[in-house]
Every structure is written in structure tokens, then in C-alpha cells.
Amino acid sequence: MQPYGDRTRQHGVVAYEIGPDWIEVEFTSGWIYRFSYNMPGQLRVDRMKQLAASGKGLSTFISKHVKNRYDGKRRGEEPLDQLNP
């Protein structure tokens, strides 16, 4: 996982990891959510990848445009609890 944004500022997002057709986002709650081309779709995931790399706007984008359309979630090193296997 890559640290997200400026560590001196408060974000809802702590870290992220990018794959070819997905992004995993770790929130301050400790939950890690996977978003993929399957859910919520390629356009949103590609935008999330851009925002993650820039270090700003990712949490806001998720809360406004993605909400709870995610592929799976887990805590820390737990296996992914897939919603859409």
C-alpha cells in the first residue's frame, strides 16, 4: 500500500494500492475496500487512480460518486470479502 496524500492533513483515506483493473483504498477506519472495473466501473476506477496518485480528492470522490459500490472489503491482512465473486 502506498501512503495517501500529505500526512500532516486529515483525510478519510490512509493508503491505496493500484492494480491493472482495480484500486484498493484503506480508510482511517482500518477497512480496505476494493473498487474494480466490475464495480463501480472503469471510468470511476480510472478517476480514483488519478486522484490517489495526486494525493487529494479521493475520499470526496468516493463519497459523492461511488458510495458503497465496491467489489469487496477487508481489514488489514484479512482476505478480501468479495461481493461479486
N, C-alpha and C positions, 0 to 999 in steps of 0.2 A: 504494500500500500504506500502511496505517495502522500506526504502531508499536504493538506489543502490550505492555500492562501497564507496570509500574513499571520503568524502565530500570536501576535500581540492584539489582534482584533477578535471579537466574538463572532463565530459562525455557527450555524447549525450543523455544518459538515466538518469533520475532523480530517478525513483522508479519503482517497479514492484509488481505484485500480482500473486500468483500461485494457480491454481485450479487443479482438477484431470486430466483434458484433455485440459487445456489451460493455457496461461500466458498472463497477461496484462502488457504492458510496457508504462510508461509515459516518454515522451521525453521533452527536455528543451523547446520545442515549446509550451508545455501545452497540446498537443494531447496525448490521451491514446489509444493505439492500442491493440486489442485482436488478438492473434495468437492461433489457436487451432489444434487439431488432424485433423479436417476437412480441414483447410487451415493455414499453409503450410504443415501440416502432422506431424505425431507422432515423427519421428526421429528428425526433426528440432526443434519441440517444446520441446522435452525432452532435447536436447542440449542447448536450450535457458534457460531452467530451471536451468541446471547445471551452466551455465555462470552467470546467475543472482545471484545465491547463492554464487558464488565465488567472485562476485563484479568486474569482469573485462572481457572485450572481447565481451560483449553482443551487443553493438552498431555496432561494426565492423562485427560481425557475421550476424546481420540483414542486414546490407548494402551489404555484399558480397553474402550471401546465401539465404536470404529470400526476400529482396527488398520489393515490395508492395503486397506481397501475405499475406494478413491479413484477418481476419474474420469480423472485424468491427472496428470503431473508434469513439471516443467521446472526449469532452473537460470536464475536471473536473467532476462535478457531473451530467452531462447530461446523458440521457440514451444512450445505445450502438446503434449506427447506423449500423445495421447488413448488410453485403453484401450478405451473404448466409443464409437466414432465414431457 
